[in-house]
Amino acid sequence: MVDGVMTSETADAPAPAPTAEPWPVRWLLIGTALAFLLLFLLLPLVAVFIEAGREGWEAYRDALVEPDAQAAIGLTLLVAAISVPLNLVFGLCAAWCIAKFEFRGKSLLVTLIDLPFAVSPVVSGLIYVLLFGAQGWLGGIVGELGFKVIFAVPGIVLATIFVTFPFVARELIPLMEQQGTDEEEAARVLGAGGWRTFLWVTLPNVKWGLLYGVLLCNARAMGEFGAVSVVSGHIRGETNTMPLHIEILYNEYQFVAAFAVASLLAGLALVTLVVKSLLEWRYAGELAASHRH
């Protein structure tokens, strides 16, 4: 630029990239991120597996085939098998309503969906004790009907559903809002009914977001501790899920057994992550196209 006039050389010069930071800054940021991952994620995870196998395969196997451990594993899988499909249905319905329709109370519904993220899991467990406990608001009625909620499987399922129901909905809402309603409207114009439009238009467009939500919901359901701890009663062999069983073993100084069960729980979480990554790699093109859509 000469006397305020931009020369041709200046005009033709490429503009600096918005992320063109000096290499020391880039390496500092990358190193900080890697250090946090190493210290707070990888090292604790590796330590769990090392401690689980410290006394050999026999001790590891015995810790997992022990009757209380088997009961905890079975209950954890049962609770996840019940709560995840229910949250899938709720997430689809909630996301459909919020993204496709305008109605009074829409912002309130969005706020309520986020409520479990803001409320401590322990508080959510106490809510169900207040409702269904022996002296709770509905405890007497439920007891007269012959049902047991608190200190039983139904209470564990309810508490797990409460803390996990935002995951599917929160994956689907922004995706459905981004896609809009053009394709649904076109399908209706062509004579498709509401149910057919949902199955052949809406659901295929959100299947990846739905899958991610289900994976996250399943991982949280299996690992939930706080809410389940309040409503379970810690009855060994009956109402202890895997996280609760791990706590009992650790408090009883059965460290190898505790880490063995913990390694199984961590392994299930890693399997969830691997499945998610494989699907992203295998269907990367289709996934990118759905996001562009």
C-alpha positions as CSV (number, residue, x, y, z in Angstrom):
1,M,0.0,0.0,0.0
2,V,1.5,3.4,-1.0
3,D,0.0,6.6,0.4
4,G,-3.2,4.8,1.3
5,V,-3.6,3.2,-2.1
6,M,-3.5,-0.6,-2.2
7,T,-1.0,-1.9,-4.8
8,S,-1.6,-4.9,-7.1
9,E,1.0,-6.9,-5.1
10,T,-0.8,-6.2,-1.9
11,A,-4.2,-7.0,-3.3
12,D,-3.0,-10.3,-4.8
13,A,-1.3,-11.4,-1.5
14,P,-3.3,-14.2,0.1
15,A,-5.0,-13.3,3.4
16,P,-3.6,-15.0,6.4
17,A,-5.5,-18.0,7.6
18,P,-7.7,-17.3,10.7
19,T,-6.0,-20.2,12.5
20,A,-2.4,-19.5,11.4
21,E,-0.9,-19.3,14.9
22,P,2.8,-19.5,15.5
23,W,4.0,-23.1,15.9
24,P,4.9,-22.7,19.6
25,V,1.3,-21.7,20.3
26,R,-0.1,-24.7,18.3
27,W,2.2,-27.2,20.0
28,L,1.4,-25.7,23.4
29,L,-2.3,-26.1,22.8
30,I,-1.9,-29.6,21.4
31,G,0.4,-30.6,24.3
32,T,-2.0,-29.3,26.9
33,A,-4.9,-31.2,25.4
34,L,-2.9,-34.4,25.2
35,A,-1.6,-34.0,28.8
36,F,-5.1,-33.6,30.1
37,L,-6.2,-36.7,28.2
38,L,-3.3,-38.7,29.5
39,L,-3.6,-37.7,33.1
40,F,-7.3,-37.6,33.6
41,L,-8.5,-40.3,31.1
42,L,-6.0,-42.7,29.8
43,L,-3.9,-43.3,33.0
44,P,-6.9,-44.0,35.3
45,L,-8.4,-46.3,32.7
46,V,-5.1,-48.2,32.3
47,A,-4.7,-48.4,36.1
48,V,-8.2,-50.1,36.4
49,F,-7.2,-52.9,34.0
50,I,-3.7,-53.3,35.6
51,E,-5.2,-53.6,39.1
52,A,-7.9,-56.0,37.8
53,G,-5.3,-58.4,36.6
54,R,-2.8,-57.9,39.4
55,E,-3.4,-61.4,40.9
56,G,-3.8,-63.2,37.6
57,W,-6.6,-64.6,35.5
58,E,-8.0,-66.9,38.1
59,A,-8.7,-64.2,40.6
60,Y,-10.2,-62.0,37.8
61,R,-12.5,-64.8,36.7
62,D,-13.6,-65.6,40.2
63,A,-14.5,-62.0,40.9
64,L,-16.8,-62.0,37.8
65,V,-18.4,-65.4,38.3
66,E,-19.2,-64.8,42.0
67,P,-23.0,-64.9,42.5
68,D,-23.3,-61.3,43.7
69,A,-21.3,-60.1,40.8
70,Q,-23.4,-62.1,38.4
71,A,-26.6,-60.7,39.9
72,A,-25.1,-57.1,39.6
73,I,-24.2,-57.7,36.0
74,G,-27.6,-59.1,35.2
75,L,-29.4,-56.3,36.9
76,T,-27.3,-53.6,35.1
77,L,-28.1,-55.1,31.7
78,L,-31.8,-55.5,32.6
79,V,-32.1,-51.9,33.7
80,A,-30.4,-50.7,30.5
81,A,-32.6,-52.9,28.4
82,I,-35.7,-51.3,29.9
83,S,-34.6,-47.7,30.2
84,V,-32.9,-47.2,26.9
85,P,-35.9,-48.3,24.7
86,L,-38.2,-46.1,26.8
87,N,-35.9,-43.1,26.4
88,L,-35.7,-43.8,22.7
89,V,-39.4,-43.5,22.3
90,F,-39.5,-40.4,24.5
91,G,-36.6,-38.8,22.7
92,L,-38.3,-39.4,19.3
93,C,-41.6,-38.0,20.5
94,A,-40.1,-35.0,22.2
95,A,-37.8,-34.1,19.3
96,W,-40.6,-34.5,16.8
97,C,-42.8,-32.1,18.8
98,I,-40.1,-29.5,19.4
99,A,-38.6,-29.5,15.9
100,K,-41.7,-29.9,13.7
101,F,-44.5,-28.0,15.6
102,E,-45.1,-24.6,17.2
103,F,-47.2,-24.7,20.4
104,R,-47.5,-23.0,23.8
105,G,-45.0,-24.3,26.4
106,K,-42.4,-25.3,23.8
107,S,-39.6,-23.5,25.6
108,L,-40.8,-25.1,28.9
109,L,-40.6,-28.5,27.4
110,V,-37.0,-27.9,26.2
111,T,-36.1,-26.7,29.7
112,L,-37.6,-29.8,31.4
113,I,-35.7,-32.1,29.0
114,D,-32.5,-30.5,30.3
115,L,-33.5,-30.7,33.9
116,P,-31.6,-34.0,34.7
117,F,-28.4,-32.3,33.5
118,A,-28.9,-29.6,36.1
119,V,-30.1,-31.7,39.0
120,S,-27.8,-33.9,41.0
121,P,-28.5,-37.6,40.5
122,V,-28.7,-38.0,44.3
123,V,-31.5,-35.4,44.3
124,S,-33.4,-37.3,41.6
125,G,-33.1,-40.5,43.6
126,L,-34.5,-38.7,46.7
127,I,-37.4,-37.5,44.6
128,Y,-38.5,-41.1,44.0
129,V,-38.0,-41.9,47.6
130,L,-40.3,-39.0,48.5
131,L,-42.9,-40.2,46.0
132,F,-42.8,-44.0,46.4
133,G,-41.2,-44.6,49.8
134,A,-43.1,-46.2,52.7
135,Q,-44.0,-42.7,54.0
136,G,-44.1,-41.1,50.5
137,W,-46.9,-39.4,48.7
138,L,-47.8,-42.5,46.7
139,G,-46.1,-45.1,48.8
140,G,-49.2,-46.2,50.6
141,I,-51.3,-46.5,47.5
142,V,-48.5,-48.5,45.7
143,G,-48.1,-50.7,48.8
144,E,-51.8,-51.5,48.9
145,L,-51.6,-52.6,45.3
146,G,-48.9,-55.0,46.1
147,F,-46.1,-53.2,44.3
148,K,-42.7,-52.4,45.6
149,V,-40.8,-49.5,44.0
150,I,-38.2,-48.3,46.4
151,F,-35.4,-50.8,47.2
152,A,-36.6,-52.9,44.2
153,V,-36.0,-53.0,40.5
154,P,-38.8,-50.6,39.5
155,G,-37.2,-47.8,41.5
156,I,-33.9,-48.4,39.9
157,V,-35.4,-48.3,36.5
158,L,-37.3,-45.1,37.2
159,A,-34.2,-43.4,38.6
160,T,-32.2,-44.5,35.6
161,I,-34.8,-43.3,33.1
162,F,-34.9,-39.9,34.8
163,V,-31.1,-39.3,34.6
164,T,-30.8,-40.6,31.0
165,F,-33.9,-39.3,29.2
166,P,-32.2,-36.2,27.8
167,F,-29.6,-38.0,25.8
168,V,-31.7,-39.2,22.8
169,A,-33.8,-36.1,22.7
170,R,-30.8,-33.8,22.8
171,E,-29.1,-35.6,19.9
172,L,-32.3,-35.4,17.7
173,I,-33.7,-31.9,18.4
174,P,-30.9,-29.9,16.7
175,L,-30.7,-32.4,13.8
176,M,-34.5,-32.2,13.2
177,E,-34.5,-28.4,13.5
178,Q,-31.7,-28.2,10.9
179,Q,-33.5,-30.4,8.4
180,G,-36.7,-28.5,8.6
181,T,-40.1,-29.8,7.4
182,D,-39.8,-29.6,3.6
183,E,-39.5,-33.3,3.0
184,E,-42.4,-34.2,5.4
185,E,-44.6,-31.6,3.7
186,A,-43.7,-33.0,0.3
187,A,-44.6,-36.5,1.4
188,R,-47.9,-35.3,2.7
189,V,-48.7,-33.5,-0.5
190,L,-47.9,-36.8,-2.4
191,G,-50.5,-38.6,-0.3
192,A,-48.4,-40.2,2.5
193,G,-50.0,-40.5,5.9
194,G,-48.3,-39.3,9.1
195,W,-47.1,-42.7,10.2
196,R,-45.7,-43.5,6.7
197,T,-44.0,-40.1,6.5
198,F,-42.3,-40.7,9.8
199,L,-41.1,-44.2,8.9
200,W,-39.9,-43.4,5.3
201,V,-38.8,-39.8,5.6
202,T,-38.2,-38.5,9.1
203,L,-36.6,-41.6,10.7
204,P,-34.1,-42.3,7.9
205,N,-32.9,-38.7,8.1
206,V,-32.2,-38.8,11.8
207,K,-31.0,-42.4,12.2
208,W,-27.4,-41.5,12.9
209,G,-28.4,-39.0,15.6
210,L,-30.8,-41.5,17.0
211,L,-28.0,-44.2,17.1
212,Y,-25.6,-41.8,18.9
213,G,-28.2,-40.9,21.4
214,V,-29.0,-44.5,22.1
215,L,-25.3,-45.3,22.6
216,L,-24.8,-42.5,25.0
217,C,-28.0,-43.3,26.9
218,N,-26.9,-46.9,27.2
219,A,-23.5,-46.0,28.5
220,R,-24.9,-43.7,31.1
221,A,-27.6,-46.2,32.1
222,M,-25.0,-48.9,32.9
223,G,-22.7,-46.5,34.7
224,E,-25.3,-44.5,36.8
225,F,-24.4,-44.5,40.5
226,G,-25.9,-41.6,42.4
227,A,-29.7,-41.9,41.7
228,V,-29.5,-45.7,41.8
229,S,-27.7,-45.7,45.1
230,V,-30.5,-43.8,46.8
231,V,-33.3,-46.0,45.6
232,S,-31.7,-49.4,45.6
233,G,-31.1,-50.1,49.3
234,H,-27.8,-51.8,48.5
235,I,-29.3,-55.3,48.9
236,R,-26.5,-57.7,47.7
237,G,-27.6,-60.0,45.0
238,E,-30.9,-58.2,44.5
239,T,-30.7,-54.5,44.0
240,N,-27.0,-53.8,43.5
241,T,-26.0,-52.8,40.0
242,M,-22.4,-53.0,38.9
243,P,-21.4,-49.5,40.1
244,L,-22.9,-50.2,43.5
245,H,-21.3,-53.7,43.7
246,I,-17.9,-52.1,42.9
247,E,-18.4,-49.6,45.8
248,I,-19.2,-52.4,48.2
249,L,-16.2,-54.5,47.2
250,Y,-13.9,-51.5,47.5
251,N,-15.2,-50.6,50.9
252,E,-14.6,-54.2,52.0
253,Y,-11.0,-54.0,50.8
254,Q,-11.6,-56.5,48.1
255,F,-9.6,-54.4,45.7
256,V,-8.9,-57.0,43.0
257,A,-12.5,-58.0,42.8
258,A,-13.6,-54.3,42.7
259,F,-11.2,-53.5,39.9
260,A,-12.2,-56.6,38.0
261,V,-15.9,-55.6,38.0
262,A,-14.8,-52.0,37.2
263,S,-12.8,-53.2,34.2
264,L,-15.9,-55.0,32.9
265,L,-17.9,-51.8,33.2
266,A,-15.2,-49.8,31.6
267,G,-14.9,-52.4,28.9
268,L,-18.6,-52.0,28.1
269,A,-18.1,-48.3,27.8
270,L,-15.2,-48.8,25.5
271,V,-17.2,-51.1,23.3
272,T,-19.8,-48.4,23.0
273,L,-17.1,-45.9,22.0
274,V,-15.6,-48.4,19.5
275,V,-19.0,-49.1,17.9
276,K,-19.7,-45.4,17.5
277,S,-16.2,-44.8,15.9
278,L,-16.6,-47.8,13.5
279,L,-20.0,-46.6,12.4
280,E,-18.6,-43.1,11.8
281,W,-15.8,-44.5,9.8
282,R,-17.8,-47.0,7.8
283,Y,-20.6,-44.6,6.9
284,A,-18.7,-41.4,6.9
285,G,-20.0,-40.3,3.5
286,E,-23.6,-41.0,4.3
287,L,-23.3,-39.3,7.6
288,A,-21.7,-36.2,6.1
289,A,-24.5,-36.1,3.5
290,S,-27.2,-36.3,6.2
291,H,-25.6,-33.4,8.1
292,R,-25.3,-31.3,4.9
293,H,-29.0,-32.1,4.3
